[in-house]
Amino acid sequence: MDYILIGSKSLTKQMIKEHNNGNILGDGILRVNDLSNTNDIFSHEVYKIDIETDIDYLSIANAIKKIIESSCFFKIKCFIRGSNNFNKNSIGYNSRDIEVNAGRILEDNGFKVDLEKPSVTVIVNVINNKSYITKIFGNYLIHEKNHINRAGFKLMEAFDYFKIDIERLGIKKALDIGAAPGGFSYEMAKKGILVDAVDPGLLNNKLIDMHINHIKKRIEDFSTNTIYDIITNDMNIFPLESARIILKLKENLRKKGLVIMTIKCINKRSYSYYMKQAQMELKDSFEGFEFKHLPHNRAELTMLCIKK
Ligand SMILES: C[S@@+](CC[C@H](N)C(=O)[O-])C[C@H]1O[C@@H](n2cnc3c(N)ncnc32)[C@H](O)[C@@H]1O
């Protein structure tokens, strides 16, 4: 089974190092044939290749025909990627043209399109003169327009990538440190979590009616007897300092409680140094460390760990 991994262009070297069996298809794009042994930190998207073909509408439609049932309701989502000289100008059409025209050919052949509630989404990654096609059940790429900032996306992505099931884990009470302007707190409150948000800075007005408890202080000046199910920490301070603050708060986190912490790195070469540093500092009290460069992370990584 082969996969396409997509990450940010500037992290291509790190992706290659992680997947030493990978073929580079473009900046930040790797094709790999095995994901099982890899701790995949740097890719943002992973697509199983169900079928590959040329990049004209007819070839794409014919390939899709082979992987979906004619009775299902489907939509096509296309991305054109690759090297700098491979783009919509060099091929003469754009991703929307591919979605529409391949979709029409399939409709003419009795297949049924449903853009709102498809039972199957067909992802077409057009990369340097080849199409790599992936079938995904359900509606892929539902974007939440209602958000506060980039940080909010980071937290949603962390829940998703680390497969954190809030209900199953019984996450009801969160301490969010470095909370302003409130992206993390907002996303957690929307999921029904009660949030204590610590930050000397102001929270966005949207958070006023959401039962978020803003403690307008530096974390060093905060103390409480509350026991939390999760601590999130997005403070813009050095990772070691940030990890030490988590250690000090560990009595306020229940056993098996989660920590999601952003590791702010000075530059992209220092990722592994700061990952190790934070893990060393926390390893006596925490376990289950996972690190991920999320799509909305800049020069930073997101860490998950669990209280022992
Ligand atoms: C990147 S912003 C956080 C964004 C936030 N997570 C969100 O979702 O909107 C970093 C925040 O860390 C806060 N911060 C830095 N040092 C802090 C400290 N010692 N105690 C509390 N907050 C701190 C800053 O005031 C700033 O608001």
The ligand as an ORCA input file, in Angstrom:
! r2SCAN-3c Opt
* xyz 0 1
  C       0.278     32.359     21.403
  S      -0.591     33.250     22.632
  C      -1.782     32.074     23.078
  C      -2.923     31.934     22.153
  C      -4.049     31.173     22.808
  N      -3.687     29.814     23.132
  C      -5.295     31.148     21.988
  O      -5.805     30.041     21.781
  O      -5.791     32.198     21.583
  C       0.495     33.201     23.971
  C      -0.083     33.748     25.249
  O       0.751     33.339     26.317
  C       0.574     34.299     27.326
  N       1.617     34.143     28.341
  C       2.950     34.278     28.198
  N       3.553     34.082     29.391
  C       2.560     33.815     30.276
  C       2.547     33.532     31.678
  N       3.667     33.516     32.395
  N       1.356     33.313     32.276
  C       0.204     33.343     31.561
  N       0.169     33.601     30.236
  C       1.331     33.847     29.614
  C       0.629     35.620     26.566
  O       0.010     36.654     27.321
  C      -0.137     35.278     25.304
  O      -1.473     35.700     25.395
*
